[in-house]
Amino acid sequence: MSSTVWAVRATHIWRRETHIFRFLRDARCAVRVVEVRLFKTSRLSERAPIETRRWEPGSDLAKTAKEISKYIADSGSIDATLVASDEV
């Protein structure tokens, strides 16, 4: 099993959505599960996820990027980590 991980910093929502889309495309998330982990603090000593959600593989990566971006924004999260995994 292989995973690709990317950390998302709090940025403008339109910018974040574009970066998420690029990650999904480059990590082949049309055929891989993506898990989003939300964090309230950016301090490494306190990096326990407060919430996690998974998206199944799908061909409409733009729609998935929009959903993930909204999920992050609605949570009020400071940081998020996206993990693209071959695990289903």
C-alpha positions in Angstrom: 0.0 0.0 0.0 1.2 3.5 -0.9 0.2 6.9 0.3 0.7 10.5 -0.7 0.4 13.2 1.9 0.0 16.9 1.5 -0.5 19.6 4.2 -3.0 22.4 3.5 -2.5 25.8 5.2 -5.3 28.2 5.8 -5.6 30.4 2.7 -8.3 32.1 0.6 -10.9 29.5 -0.3 -10.6 29.9 -4.1 -6.8 29.4 -3.8 -7.1 26.4 -1.5 -9.6 24.8 -3.9 -7.2 25.2 -6.8 -4.3 23.6 -4.8 -6.5 20.8 -3.6 -7.6 20.0 -7.2 -3.9 19.9 -8.3 -3.1 17.5 -5.4 -6.0 15.3 -6.3 -5.0 15.2 -10.0 -1.3 14.6 -9.3 -2.0 11.9 -6.6 -4.4 10.1 -9.0 -7.4 10.4 -6.7 -9.7 9.4 -9.5 -8.6 5.9 -8.6 -7.5 6.4 -4.9 -9.2 7.2 -1.7 -8.5 10.6 -0.1 -8.7 11.2 3.6 -8.8 14.7 5.0 -7.6 15.3 8.6 -8.4 18.6 10.3 -6.3 20.3 12.9 -7.0 23.3 15.1 -3.4 24.1 15.9 -0.3 24.2 13.8 2.0 23.4 16.8 3.7 20.1 16.1 3.5 19.1 19.8 -0.3 19.3 19.6 -0.9 17.8 16.1 -3.8 15.4 16.9 -6.6 15.5 14.3 -9.9 16.9 15.6 -11.9 15.4 12.7 -11.3 13.1 9.7 -13.4 12.4 6.6 -12.8 10.2 3.5 -13.8 10.6 -0.1 -14.0 7.6 -2.4 -12.3 7.7 -5.7 -14.2 9.6 -8.4 -13.7 11.0 -11.8 -15.0 14.6 -11.1 -11.9 15.9 -9.2 -13.0 19.5 -9.5 -16.2 18.7 -7.6 -14.3 16.7 -5.0 -11.8 19.6 -4.5 -14.7 22.0 -4.0 -16.3 19.6 -1.4 -13.0 19.2 0.4 -12.3 23.0 0.4 -15.8 23.7 1.8 -15.3 21.0 4.4 -12.1 22.6 5.6 -13.6 26.1 5.6 -16.8 25.1 7.4 -14.7 23.4 10.1 -12.8 26.6 11.0 -9.7 24.5 10.9 -6.3 26.1 10.8 -4.6 23.2 9.0 -5.6 20.1 7.2 -3.7 17.1 5.8 -4.8 15.2 2.7 -3.8 11.6 2.4 -4.3 9.8 -0.9 -4.1 6.1 -0.3 -4.4 2.9 -2.4 -6.5 1.5 0.5 -10.2 1.1 -0.3 
